[in-house]
Amino acid sequence: MACAAARSPADQDRFICIYPAYLNNKKTIAEGRRIPVSKAVENPTASEIQDVCSAVGLNAFLEKNKMYSREWNRDVQYRGRVRVQLRQEDGSLCLVQFPSRKSVMLYVAEMIPKLKTRTQKTGGADPSLQQGEGSKKGKGKKKK
């Protein structure tokens, strides 16, 4: 007990962990999602989580090679976790708007779709998908 009390909230070991699976609307609660599906995001990445946390003023850092234990897929896309500081050395909150880990997760899930990388990806991906489908249909007709 004395050992746990001696560590200050500002130690990086005491930062909260946020894995992308916590915010993924493709996951069930059993698979690790921790917020409601209606507020969750489609396939968030650890770097997106870190971008949002840093932009709002939270002390956050990315651990790229960490994996969520319930994540069965070992792809690079699903790797990583973000460590976020909630409390300062004296135990007070870093930002008053984030009293708990859940409040941080809900805010991050709300902001990820508004990121520039997300808005550009969705805009650029739709035409390429349509072109890809069109070329596949054309190849099928030419074949026979």
Disulfide bonds with the S-S distance in Angstrom:
none
